[in-house]
Amino acid sequence: MGRALLLVMDSFGIGQAPDAGAYGDLGADTYGHIAQAAAHGAADRPGLRQGPLRLPNLCALGLDAAAGRGAPASLRGRYGSASEVSRGKDTPSGHWEIAGVPVSFDWGYFPRSVPALPAGLTAALVQEAGLPGILGNRHASGTEIVAELGADSVASGKPIVYTSADSVLQIAAHEAHFGLERLYGLCTIARRQVDALRIGRVIARPFTDTPSGGFIRTANRRDYSVPPPEPTLADRVVAAGGKVIGIGKIGDIFAHRGISETRKGAGNMALFDAMLGAMDDARDGDLIFANFVDFDSLFGHRRDVAGYAAALEAFDARLPELVARLRPGDLAVITADHGCDPTFAGTDHTRENVPILMFGPGIQPGAIGHRDSFADIGESVAAHLGLAPGRHGHSFL
């Protein structure tokens, strides 16, 4: 038994899931459509990137083979794909299922009407938090609604409240004028108030000024999730005496249950640095669980094909640093929690299969096929760490 690393490339789907039609996502293919766009020059951007998508390290681990795009000449890992059994296509469902706990209940969602929030919820939030009111109160893209209402929020002292197709309530406010800690406190109140509605997450979305006079969201985002309904892989690692180091928003996603330590960073590259630092500190029996959020939040939701392509290439270029730090007995797994096809209509996630790329000293290259649940990923990591089998999923080790 060595250590385990679980890397989630947030929203990096590899093609429509078997039930994509039920979610309005027939034809979605985050990876395939980005690669196709790049091949035709549609992912070129001066000063950022140009030409075909270049992911030599991910492809050597089996990415193209997992996506049904052909096997590499030289394979360095075990590869496969997985579809989700949890209902929905959101962050908590995907991550919890990866960690061995599929979601068997239906999340609550806010309607696309305006206003989107029930009047009673709005009134309770305003009263308990002592607010002069709220702005927004509708489905919206976060960047767009902050650009539209940011100035009004600063002038009025009213936070911007919005939602999306996910089971989520997002609250945006200016870090200085409204106050970061005040925003976190407001989200704590909101988290309690939406529990009865089965809303998966409340997200604090602080923003600040830009030199050009606009607004930009900061890295001080904080997610307030409901806790998973049963012990996850993280809980099991800690119960066995190991440590779980969460990178990025992992702690928030699991309501900080089973997370021994959290390390954050502003952007994928800073998160990669934090993960490498955790590798220097982790011991046998420990789990490093990392989420790389930029793929989703900066490029998928914003339907930015060139930005997504460049982020993939930057991530790929750093994988040799990870490989160099692996010790005998270590296991690393790269996967995703859902899709967010930047060529697709709208701004929401897409119901897709995800890649499973497994590598490390002693891991024999080959195929594991398609898995019917993300929970197989968590069970495989658990088996590697010497943990007893859980209730869901089957190890492919």
TIVOSE-42313 format. One record per residue (C-alpha): residue number from 1; residue in three letters; x, y, z. Coordinates in steps of 0.2 Angstrom, whole numbers. Example, Ala and Ser with C-alpha at 12.3 -4.5 7.8 and 13.67 -1.06 7.14 Angstrom:
! residues 2
num / residu / X / Y / Z
1 / ALA / 62 / -22 / 39
2 / SER / 68 / -5 / 36
END
This chain:
! residues 397
num / residu / X / Y / Z
1 / MET / 0 / 0 / 0
2 / GLY / 7 / 17 / -5
3 / ARG / -3 / 33 / -7
4 / ALA / -17 / 38 / -19
5 / LEU / -20 / 53 / -29
6 / LEU / -37 / 57 / -36
7 / LEU / -38 / 71 / -49
8 / VAL / -54 / 78 / -55
9 / MET / -54 / 88 / -71
10 / ASP / -70 / 97 / -67
11 / SER / -82 / 95 / -82
12 / PHE / -70 / 86 / -94
13 / GLY / -83 / 74 / -101
14 / ILE / -79 / 63 / -116
15 / GLY / -95 / 60 / -124
16 / GLN / -114 / 59 / -121
17 / ALA / -119 / 47 / -107
18 / PRO / -132 / 33 / -111
19 / ASP / -146 / 43 / -103
20 / ALA / -140 / 60 / -110
21 / GLY / -157 / 62 / -119
22 / ALA / -166 / 63 / -103
23 / TYR / -156 / 78 / -98
24 / GLY / -157 / 87 / -115
25 / ASP / -139 / 83 / -119
26 / LEU / -139 / 72 / -134
27 / GLY / -123 / 74 / -144
28 / ALA / -113 / 83 / -130
29 / ASP / -95 / 79 / -131
30 / THR / -84 / 91 / -121
31 / TYR / -67 / 83 / -126
32 / GLY / -72 / 78 / -144
33 / HIS / -79 / 95 / -148
34 / ILE / -65 / 105 / -142
35 / ALA / -53 / 93 / -152
36 / GLN / -64 / 95 / -167
37 / ALA / -64 / 114 / -165
38 / ALA / -45 / 115 / -163
39 / ALA / -42 / 104 / -178
40 / HIS / -52 / 117 / -189
41 / GLY / -44 / 132 / -182
42 / ALA / -60 / 137 / -171
43 / ALA / -50 / 136 / -155
44 / ASP / -36 / 148 / -161
45 / ARG / -34 / 164 / -151
46 / PRO / -19 / 176 / -154
47 / GLY / -7 / 176 / -139
48 / LEU / -16 / 161 / -131
49 / ARG / -15 / 145 / -142
50 / GLN / -17 / 139 / -160
51 / GLY / -18 / 123 / -170
52 / PRO / -24 / 106 / -166
53 / LEU / -26 / 101 / -148
54 / ARG / -10 / 94 / -141
55 / LEU / -12 / 83 / -125
56 / PRO / 3 / 70 / -127
57 / ASN / 3 / 65 / -109
58 / LEU / -15 / 63 / -106
59 / CYS / -16 / 53 / -123
60 / ALA / -1 / 42 / -118
61 / LEU / -11 / 38 / -102
62 / GLY / -26 / 32 / -113
63 / LEU / -37 / 47 / -115
64 / ASP / -41 / 45 / -134
65 / ALA / -43 / 26 / -131
66 / ALA / -55 / 30 / -117
67 / ALA / -65 / 42 / -128
68 / GLY / -66 / 30 / -142
69 / ARG / -54 / 40 / -153
70 / GLY / -40 / 27 / -155
71 / ALA / -26 / 19 / -144
72 / PRO / -9 / 28 / -143
73 / ALA / 7 / 20 / -150
74 / SER / 14 / 18 / -133
75 / LEU / 2 / 17 / -118
76 / ARG / 8 / 22 / -101
77 / GLY / -8 / 19 / -90
78 / ARG / -24 / 9 / -88
79 / TYR / -39 / 17 / -96
80 / GLY / -57 / 16 / -97
81 / SER / -73 / 27 / -95
82 / ALA / -88 / 28 / -83
83 / SER / -106 / 34 / -83
84 / GLU / -115 / 41 / -69
85 / VAL / -130 / 33 / -60
86 / SER / -133 / 48 / -48
87 / ARG / -148 / 59 / -54
88 / GLY / -142 / 76 / -60
89 / LYS / -126 / 82 / -68
90 / ASP / -119 / 93 / -55
91 / THR / -103 / 94 / -44
92 / PRO / -109 / 86 / -28
93 / SER / -117 / 71 / -37
94 / GLY / -102 / 68 / -47
95 / HIS / -89 / 69 / -34
96 / TRP / -99 / 60 / -21
97 / GLU / -101 / 45 / -33
98 / ILE / -83 / 46 / -37
99 / ALA / -80 / 44 / -19
100 / GLY / -91 / 29 / -18
101 / VAL / -108 / 36 / -14
102 / PRO / -121 / 38 / -28
103 / VAL / -135 / 50 / -25
104 / SER / -151 / 41 / -25
105 / PHE / -163 / 55 / -21
106 / ASP / -169 / 70 / -32
107 / TRP / -161 / 87 / -29
108 / GLY / -172 / 102 / -28
109 / TYR / -171 / 115 / -41
110 / PHE / -177 / 133 / -44
111 / PRO / -189 / 136 / -58
112 / ARG / -184 / 147 / -73
113 / SER / -197 / 159 / -69
114 / VAL / -193 / 177 / -63
115 / PRO / -192 / 178 / -48
116 / ALA / -184 / 161 / -46
117 / LEU / -184 / 160 / -27
118 / PRO / -200 / 157 / -17
119 / ALA / -206 / 173 / -10
120 / GLY / -205 / 165 / 8
121 / LEU / -187 / 161 / 6
122 / THR / -182 / 178 / -1
123 / ALA / -191 / 186 / 14
124 / ALA / -183 / 175 / 27
125 / LEU / -166 / 178 / 20
126 / VAL / -168 / 197 / 19
127 / GLN / -175 / 197 / 37
128 / GLU / -162 / 186 / 45
129 / ALA / -147 / 193 / 37
130 / GLY / -153 / 211 / 39
131 / LEU / -152 / 215 / 20
132 / PRO / -160 / 230 / 11
133 / GLY / -166 / 217 / -2
134 / ILE / -158 / 207 / -15
135 / LEU / -155 / 209 / -34
136 / GLY / -156 / 196 / -48
137 / ASN / -167 / 182 / -42
138 / ARG / -167 / 172 / -58
139 / HIS / -157 / 160 / -68
140 / ALA / -141 / 168 / -75
141 / SER / -123 / 166 / -80
142 / GLY / -113 / 172 / -65
143 / THR / -101 / 183 / -75
144 / GLU / -115 / 190 / -85
145 / ILE / -126 / 195 / -70
146 / VAL / -111 / 202 / -60
147 / ALA / -107 / 213 / -75
148 / GLU / -125 / 218 / -76
149 / LEU / -129 / 221 / -58
150 / GLY / -112 / 224 / -50
151 / ALA / -113 / 243 / -49
152 / ASP / -131 / 242 / -42
153 / SER / -126 / 230 / -29
154 / VAL / -112 / 241 / -23
155 / ALA / -123 / 256 / -23
156 / SER / -138 / 248 / -14
157 / GLY / -129 / 236 / -3
158 / LYS / -140 / 222 / -10
159 / PRO / -131 / 206 / -14
160 / ILE / -135 / 197 / -31
161 / VAL / -144 / 181 / -29
162 / TYR / -146 / 169 / -44
163 / THR / -147 / 151 / -49
164 / SER / -144 / 139 / -64
165 / ALA / -150 / 122 / -70
166 / ASP / -140 / 114 / -56
167 / SER / -147 / 112 / -38
168 / VAL / -138 / 128 / -32
169 / LEU / -141 / 145 / -25
170 / GLN / -127 / 158 / -29
171 / ILE / -124 / 174 / -20
172 / ALA / -112 / 187 / -27
173 / ALA / -106 / 203 / -18
174 / HIS / -92 / 215 / -18
175 / GLU / -78 / 209 / -7
176 / ALA / -74 / 227 / 0
177 / HIS / -91 / 236 / -1
178 / PHE / -102 / 221 / 6
179 / GLY / -88 / 212 / 15
180 / LEU / -81 / 195 / 12
181 / GLU / -85 / 188 / 29
182 / ARG / -102 / 196 / 29
183 / LEU / -105 / 187 / 12
184 / TYR / -99 / 170 / 20
185 / GLY / -111 / 173 / 35
186 / LEU / -125 / 177 / 23
187 / CYS / -122 / 160 / 13
188 / THR / -122 / 151 / 30
189 / ILE / -139 / 158 / 33
190 / ALA / -145 / 153 / 16
191 / ARG / -138 / 136 / 17
192 / ARG / -149 / 132 / 32
193 / GLN / -164 / 140 / 24
194 / VAL / -163 / 130 / 8
195 / ASP / -160 / 113 / 17
196 / ALA / -179 / 109 / 16
197 / LEU / -179 / 112 / -3
198 / ARG / -165 / 99 / -5
199 / ILE / -154 / 112 / -14
200 / GLY / -136 / 104 / -16
201 / ARG / -125 / 120 / -14
202 / VAL / -125 / 138 / -9
203 / ILE / -110 / 146 / -17
204 / ALA / -102 / 163 / -11
205 / ARG / -96 / 172 / -26
206 / PRO / -86 / 187 / -21
207 / PHE / -81 / 200 / -34
208 / THR / -70 / 215 / -35
209 / ASP / -66 / 230 / -46
210 / THR / -56 / 229 / -62
211 / PRO / -44 / 243 / -68
212 / SER / -56 / 246 / -83
213 / GLY / -70 / 250 / -71
214 / GLY / -79 / 233 / -72
215 / PHE / -80 / 218 / -60
216 / ILE / -71 / 202 / -59
217 / ARG / -75 / 187 / -48
218 / THR / -61 / 183 / -35
219 / ALA / -53 / 166 / -30
220 / ASN / -62 / 167 / -13
221 / ARG / -77 / 157 / -19
222 / ARG / -84 / 146 / -5
223 / ASP / -96 / 132 / -7
224 / TYR / -109 / 127 / 6
225 / SER / -114 / 109 / 2
226 / VAL / -126 / 97 / 11
227 / PRO / -116 / 82 / 18
228 / PRO / -116 / 66 / 9
229 / PRO / -129 / 54 / 14
230 / GLU / -117 / 40 / 20
231 / PRO / -98 / 38 / 23
232 / THR / -88 / 42 / 7
233 / LEU / -70 / 36 / 2
234 / ALA / -63 / 51 / 12
235 / ASP / -72 / 46 / 28
236 / ARG / -66 / 28 / 26
237 / VAL / -48 / 34 / 23
238 / VAL / -48 / 44 / 39
239 / ALA / -57 / 31 / 49
240 / ALA / -43 / 19 / 44
241 / GLY / -30 / 31 / 51
242 / GLY / -25 / 40 / 35
243 / LYS / -26 / 58 / 30
244 / VAL / -36 / 66 / 16
245 / ILE / -28 / 82 / 9
246 / GLY / -41 / 91 / -1
247 / ILE / -35 / 102 / -15
248 / GLY / -46 / 116 / -21
249 / LYS / -65 / 115 / -17
250 / ILE / -65 / 97 / -12
251 / GLY / -67 / 101 / 6
252 / ASP / -83 / 112 / 2
253 / ILE / -90 / 98 / -9
254 / PHE / -90 / 86 / 5
255 / ALA / -95 / 99 / 18
256 / HIS / -78 / 96 / 25
257 / ARG / -82 / 79 / 31
258 / GLY / -68 / 67 / 30
259 / ILE / -56 / 80 / 24
260 / SER / -41 / 81 / 36
261 / GLU / -33 / 97 / 27
262 / THR / -38 / 109 / 13
263 / ARG / -25 / 118 / 2
264 / LYS / -32 / 130 / -11
265 / GLY / -25 / 141 / -25
266 / ALA / -31 / 154 / -37
267 / GLY / -32 / 144 / -54
268 / ASN / -28 / 127 / -60
269 / MET / -9 / 130 / -60
270 / ALA / -9 / 136 / -42
271 / LEU / -20 / 121 / -38
272 / PHE / -7 / 110 / -47
273 / ASP / 7 / 117 / -36
274 / ALA / -3 / 114 / -21
275 / MET / -6 / 96 / -26
276 / LEU / 13 / 94 / -29
277 / GLY / 16 / 101 / -12
278 / ALA / 4 / 89 / -4
279 / MET / 13 / 74 / -13
280 / ASP / 29 / 80 / -4
281 / ASP / 20 / 78 / 13
282 / ALA / 8 / 63 / 11
283 / ARG / 12 / 47 / 18
284 / ASP / 7 / 29 / 14
285 / GLY / -11 / 26 / 17
286 / ASP / -15 / 45 / 13
287 / LEU / -27 / 51 / -1
288 / ILE / -24 / 67 / -10
289 / PHE / -41 / 72 / -18
290 / ALA / -39 / 87 / -30
291 / ASN / -52 / 97 / -40
292 / PHE / -47 / 108 / -55
293 / VAL / -61 / 120 / -57
294 / ASP / -56 / 132 / -70
295 / PHE / -61 / 120 / -84
296 / ASP / -79 / 121 / -78
297 / SER / -80 / 138 / -71
298 / LEU / -69 / 149 / -83
299 / PHE / -71 / 140 / -99
300 / GLY / -86 / 127 / -99
301 / HIS / -99 / 138 / -92
302 / ARG / -93 / 153 / -102
303 / ARG / -93 / 142 / -118
304 / ASP / -75 / 147 / -121
305 / VAL / -68 / 134 / -133
306 / ALA / -51 / 142 / -135
307 / GLY / -49 / 145 / -116
308 / TYR / -54 / 127 / -112
309 / ALA / -42 / 120 / -125
310 / ALA / -27 / 131 / -118
311 / ALA / -31 / 125 / -100
312 / LEU / -31 / 107 / -106
313 / GLU / -14 / 109 / -114
314 / ALA / -7 / 118 / -99
315 / PHE / -13 / 104 / -87
316 / ASP / -6 / 91 / -99
317 / ALA / 11 / 100 / -99
318 / ARG / 13 / 98 / -80
319 / LEU / 9 / 80 / -79
320 / PRO / 27 / 74 / -80
321 / GLU / 30 / 84 / -63
322 / LEU / 17 / 73 / -55
323 / VAL / 24 / 57 / -62
324 / ALA / 41 / 62 / -56
325 / ARG / 35 / 63 / -38
326 / LEU / 26 / 46 / -38
327 / ARG / 34 / 33 / -26
328 / PRO / 34 / 14 / -28
329 / GLY / 16 / 9 / -22
330 / ASP / 8 / 25 / -27
331 / LEU / -8 / 26 / -38
332 / ALA / -14 / 41 / -47
333 / VAL / -31 / 42 / -56
334 / ILE / -37 / 56 / -67
335 / THR / -56 / 58 / -70
336 / ALA / -70 / 70 / -71
337 / ASP / -87 / 73 / -62
338 / HIS / -98 / 78 / -77
339 / GLY / -97 / 87 / -94
340 / CYS / -98 / 105 / -99
341 / ASP / -97 / 106 / -118
342 / PRO / -91 / 123 / -123
343 / THR / -99 / 121 / -140
344 / PHE / -116 / 116 / -133
345 / ALA / -131 / 128 / -132
346 / GLY / -134 / 137 / -115
347 / THR / -122 / 138 / -101
348 / ASP / -125 / 122 / -91
349 / HIS / -117 / 106 / -87
350 / THR / -119 / 92 / -100
351 / ARG / -123 / 73 / -95
352 / GLU / -107 / 64 / -101
353 / ASN / -96 / 49 / -98
354 / VAL / -80 / 53 / -90
355 / PRO / -62 / 46 / -92
356 / ILE / -53 / 35 / -80
357 / LEU / -34 / 36 / -82
358 / MET / -25 / 26 / -69
359 / PHE / -6 / 26 / -68
360 / GLY / 9 / 24 / -56
361 / PRO / 24 / 13 / -53
362 / GLY / 18 / -5 / -55
363 / ILE / 2 / -1 / -64
364 / GLN / 1 / -11 / -79
365 / PRO / -5 / -3 / -95
366 / GLY / -21 / -9 / -102
367 / ALA / -40 / -7 / -104
368 / ILE / -53 / -8 / -90
369 / GLY / -68 / -5 / -101
370 / HIS / -83 / 5 / -98
371 / ARG / -89 / 6 / -80
372 / ASP / -108 / 8 / -76
373 / SER / -105 / 19 / -60
374 / PHE / -92 / 32 / -55
375 / ALA / -92 / 23 / -39
376 / ASP / -80 / 10 / -46
377 / ILE / -67 / 23 / -46
378 / GLY / -68 / 26 / -27
379 / GLU / -69 / 7 / -24
380 / SER / -53 / 5 / -34
381 / VAL / -44 / 18 / -24
382 / ALA / -51 / 10 / -8
383 / ALA / -44 / -7 / -13
384 / HIS / -27 / 1 / -17
385 / LEU / -27 / 9 / 1
386 / GLY / -31 / -8 / 9
387 / LEU / -49 / -3 / 14
388 / ALA / -64 / -14 / 15
389 / PRO / -76 / -14 / 1
390 / GLY / -90 / -1 / 2
391 / ARG / -108 / -3 / -2
392 / HIS / -107 / 4 / -20
393 / GLY / -96 / 0 / -35
394 / HIS / -83 / -13 / -39
395 / SER / -64 / -11 / -40
396 / PHE / -56 / -13 / -57
397 / LEU / -39 / -16 / -49
END
